[in-house]
Amino acid sequence: MNPDEYKSYAGFYDRLLTPLLRQLRVDIRTFINYRGYRNVIDICCGTGDQLQMLERDGLHLVGIDSSSAMLERARNRCSDTVTFYRLDAAQMHPPAEPFDCALLVFSLHEKHATIRNQIFHNARRMVKQGGALIIADYSGAVEGTAASIIGRLLLPIIERCAGTTHYHNYTDWMKNGALEGFFDRHRQPVDIISRPYTGTVLCAAVTVNDTSEAQNRQFALLHQSLQAQTIP
C-alpha cells in the first residue's frame, strides 16, 4: 500500500480500531513505565493513539509514519510536546541519540517479507544498548473457540478489507508462523508483555544487546560448519 492510500483508512482506523486496541495500548504503557523508559519512538505510529496515552506520563516522544493522512490526525490528537516525522520505516537511519524504547505495533504483518525484515533491523538500530523494541502483532498460537472465531474468521475479513496486497502479506505472515515465527527466524529471545484478544495477538519486548546478537551469529555459523563436516 502506498503512503497516500492510507488517506481513506485514517478515519476508519480512528473510529473502529482505536477503541479495540485500548487494552493493548495500556499493556504497552504499563511495561514502558515499569522499565522506566523516558525516550520513546513509535515507528509506524498511525493516528497517534499510543503516543497520546504515553504523553500523560511526561515522556520524550517521537512518532514516524509514511502517511501524511495518519500524521495529520496524530498531530491533532497529541500536544506540541510530541514530535512527528513523515518517514518510511524501511529507509530510516539510526539517530545521533538512540531511544530507550521503540514501538512496532501492527506494523509488520501488512508488509512484504523483505520490507518486514528491513523495518525490524532499522527499528533495533533506533534503540540504545539495553533498551527495548516492543513489537505487537498477530500471533500464530490460536487456541480455543473464541480465539478461533477471532483469528480464523474475523481477522481475515478485516485484513481483506484493507486491499489485495495487504491481505496477501497478512496471509504470508500467518503461514510463516506469525510473530512467533518471525522471532524464531531472527533468533530473538523476548519478554512477553501480554497476549490480548484471546491470544490472537502477541505483544513482546526484544532487549537490544548487540554483543549477544554477535555471539548468537557466531554460534549459528559454528553449528552450520559442524553440520557440514558430519555430512558423509
C-alpha positions in Angstrom: 0.0 0.0 0.0 1.4 3.4 -1.0 1.5 6.1 1.7 -1.3 8.3 0.2 -3.6 5.3 0.1 -3.9 5.4 3.9 -5.9 8.6 3.5 -9.1 6.6 3.0 -8.3 4.4 6.1 -7.3 7.1 8.6 -10.9 7.9 9.7 -11.8 4.2 9.7 -8.8 3.4 11.8 -9.7 6.0 14.4 -13.4 5.1 14.6 -13.0 1.3 14.8 -9.5 0.2 15.7 -8.6 2.9 18.3 -11.3 1.6 20.9 -10.4 -2.0 20.1 -6.7 -1.5 20.7 -7.0 0.3 24.0 -6.2 -2.7 26.2 -3.0 -3.4 24.2 -2.0 0.3 24.5 -2.4 0.1 28.2 -0.3 -3.0 28.4 2.5 -1.3 26.4 2.3 1.8 28.6 2.5 -0.3 31.8 5.6 -2.0 30.5 7.3 1.2 29.5 6.7 2.8 32.9 7.7 -0.3 34.7 11.1 -0.3 32.9 11.5 3.4 33.4 12.0 4.3 29.8 11.8 8.1 29.1 12.7 8.4 25.4 10.3 6.5 23.2 9.8 6.4 19.4 6.6 4.9 17.9 7.5 3.6 14.4 4.5 3.5 12.0 2.6 5.4 14.7 -0.6 5.7 12.7 -3.0 8.2 14.2 -1.0 8.6 17.4 -3.3 6.9 19.9 -0.4 5.2 21.7 1.6 8.5 21.8 -1.3 10.4 23.2 -1.6 7.8 26.0 2.2 8.0 26.8 2.4 11.8 26.8 0.4 11.8 30.0 3.5 10.3 31.7 5.8 13.2 30.7 8.0 11.2 28.3 10.1 12.5 25.4 8.1 11.1 22.4 8.6 10.9 18.7 6.3 9.4 16.1 7.1 8.5 12.5 4.8 7.3 9.7 4.9 7.2 5.9 1.3 8.5 5.7 0.6 12.2 5.8 -3.1 11.5 6.5 -2.2 9.4 9.5 0.2 12.0 10.8 -2.3 14.8 10.4 -4.6 13.0 12.7 -1.8 12.2 15.1 -0.7 15.8 15.3 -4.3 16.9 16.0 -4.6 14.3 18.7 -1.3 14.9 20.6 0.2 18.1 22.1 3.1 20.0 20.7 5.4 18.1 23.0 5.3 15.1 20.7 7.4 15.4 17.6 6.3 13.8 14.3 8.2 13.0 11.1 7.0 11.6 7.8 9.4 8.8 7.2 9.5 5.4 5.6 10.4 2.9 8.3 12.2 0.7 5.8 14.6 3.6 4.9 15.1 5.4 8.3 18.6 5.8 9.7 19.9 5.5 13.2 19.6 8.7 15.3 22.5 10.5 16.8 21.0 9.8 20.3 19.3 6.3 20.4 16.0 5.9 22.2 15.3 3.9 25.3 12.4 2.1 23.6 10.9 1.8 20.1 7.4 0.5 19.2 6.3 -1.5 16.2 2.6 -2.1 16.7 0.8 -4.0 13.9 3.4 -2.7 11.5 4.9 -5.9 10.2 2.1 -8.3 9.1 0.9 -5.9 6.3 4.4 -5.6 4.7 6.2 -7.8 2.3 8.7 -10.2 4.0 11.7 -8.2 2.7 10.3 -4.9 4.0 9.4 -6.5 7.3 13.0 -7.6 7.9 14.3 -4.2 6.9 11.9 -2.4 9.3 12.8 -4.7 12.1 16.6 -4.2 11.7 16.1 -0.4 11.3 14.0 -0.4 14.5 16.6 -2.2 16.5 19.2 0.4 15.4 17.0 3.2 16.9 17.3 1.7 20.4 20.3 2.1 22.7 22.0 -0.9 24.2 19.9 -2.4 27.0 16.8 -0.7 25.7 13.8 -2.5 24.2 12.0 -2.9 20.9 8.3 -3.6 21.7 6.5 -5.5 18.9 2.8 -6.3 18.9 1.2 -8.2 16.0 -0.8 -11.2 15.1 0.0 -14.5 16.9 0.1 -17.9 15.4 -0.8 -19.6 18.7 -4.6 -19.6 18.3 -6.3 -22.0 20.7 -9.9 -22.3 21.9 -13.3 -21.5 20.4 -13.2 -17.7 21.0 -9.7 -17.4 19.6 -10.6 -19.5 16.5 -13.6 -17.3 15.8 -11.5 -14.1 16.0 -8.3 -15.5 14.4 -9.7 -17.6 11.7 -12.9 -15.8 10.8 -13.0 -12.2 11.9 -9.4 -11.1 11.3 -9.1 -12.4 7.8 -12.3 -10.4 6.9 -10.8 -7.2 8.4 -7.5 -7.8 6.6 -9.1 -8.5 3.3 -10.9 -5.1 3.5 -7.5 -3.4 3.6 -6.8 -4.4 0.0 -5.3 -7.2 -2.1 -1.7 -6.5 -1.3 -2.3 -6.0 2.4 -4.3 -9.3 2.6 -1.6 -11.2 0.6 1.1 -10.0 3.1 -1.1 -10.9 6.0 -1.7 -14.4 4.8 2.1 -14.8 4.2 2.7 -13.6 7.8 0.3 -16.2 9.2 1.5 -19.1 7.1 5.1 -18.4 8.3 4.2 -18.6 12.0 3.1 -15.1 12.6 5.0 -13.1 15.2 6.3 -16.2 16.9 7.8 -17.5 13.7 9.3 -14.0 13.0 11.1 -14.1 16.3 12.4 -17.6 15.7 13.8 -16.7 12.3 15.6 -13.7 13.8 16.8 -15.7 16.8 15.3 -13.2 19.2 14.7 -14.1 22.8 11.8 -12.0 24.1 9.9 -10.9 27.2 6.2 -11.5 26.7 4.2 -8.4 27.8 0.7 -9.8 27.0 -1.4 -12.0 24.8 -4.6 -9.9 24.4 -7.7 -10.7 22.4 -8.0 -14.3 23.4 -4.3 -14.9 22.4 -4.7 -13.8 18.8 -2.2 -11.0 19.4 1.3 -11.3 20.9 3.0 -8.3 22.5 6.6 -8.8 23.4 9.8 -6.9 24.1 13.2 -7.6 22.4 16.1 -6.3 24.5 18.7 -4.7 22.3 22.1 -6.3 23.0 24.5 -6.3 20.1 27.1 -8.3 21.9 24.6 -11.1 22.5 23.5 -10.9 18.9 27.1 -11.2 17.6 27.6 -14.3 19.9 24.4 -15.9 18.5 25.5 -15.3 14.9 28.9 -16.9 15.7 27.2 -19.9 17.3 24.9 -20.3 14.4 27.8 -20.3 11.9 29.7 -22.8 14.1 26.7 -25.0 14.2 26.3 -24.9 10.4 30.0 -25.7 10.0 29.9 -28.7 12.3 26.8 -30.0 10.5 28.6 -29.6 7.1 31.5 -31.6 8.4 29.3 -34.5 9.6 27.6 -34.9 6.2 29.0 -38.1 4.5 
